[in-house]
Amino acid sequence: MRYNKDSVPGTFLFIACLCIFCSLMITGTAAGLKERAKAKELARMKHSVLMAAGFGDHRGGDIDGLFERRIQPQIINLDRGEVNGEIDPMTFDPNMAAANPQTSSKPKKDSARIGRRADQGRAFTILDEAGNFDGVVLPFHGKGLWSVIFGYIALEEDLSTIRGLYVYEHGETPGIGDFLDDPAWQSQWQGKQLYNDSGKVVISVVRGGAKPGDLYGVDGISGATMSGRGVERAVQFWVGNEGFGPYLQQLSEMNKG
């Protein structure tokens, strides 16, 4: 039977072929963009962890090599504080885990106002040049004034002294909440202590400014009290008992031994 493209069946066949072709093109493009998005997110994660750990801005350099030599990612069971070797930390998606009721739970005391907390968390051990333990980097996030603030906090080998803090994403008020991105403000966290002598989390962002010599206070910014408090609450939550507190306790005991 001769094919007649101007016939009704021919028209429908052409439309069907065109739809299939366009679907394949869209599917292929979406898959390619998804992979590019994953690669971009992975690169941002490595950069942010290195910045918090104090290795400086290595964008344009060998970020992958530096990360592989000096950072060891791990998945932590947050309730037990134990390392979970069954999950690949480089493909783990904490946001998806937190959104899934089967892999998350509601915090008993949601001081960071996150709604749900994933059962597993991703932590990053810092290694020195010889490959020995030199500290840890922990992710944190919590509600500010208008947005969720995301960042990383690095701790020294004693797991109490703050090595660095890096905020990599937020949607706070432009021109006011921008201090969260300011290296000068972030550097104020260096050398501060998370816990007091009783082991209570006491690090805070002080409205009006911390007093000289205050080991537990970071200067708040006038007009951005809620943004600063958002970082404070997020850090306190994630280094506390409902966050990475059990893991830090086990890590401390292991390093003492």
ABEGO torsion letter per residue (X at the ends): XBBBAABAAAAAAAAAAAAAAAAAAAAAAAAAAAAAAAAAAAAAAAAAAAAAAGAEBABGBBAAAAAAAABBBBBBBAAAGBBBAABBAAABBAAAAAABAAABBBBABBAAGAGBBBABBBBBBBBBAAGBBAEBBBBBBBBBAABBBBBBBBBBAAGABBABBBBABBABBBGAAAAAABAAAAAAABGBBABBAAGBBABBBBBGEBBBGBAABBBBBBGAAAAAAAAAAAAAAAABAABAAAAAAAAAAAAAX
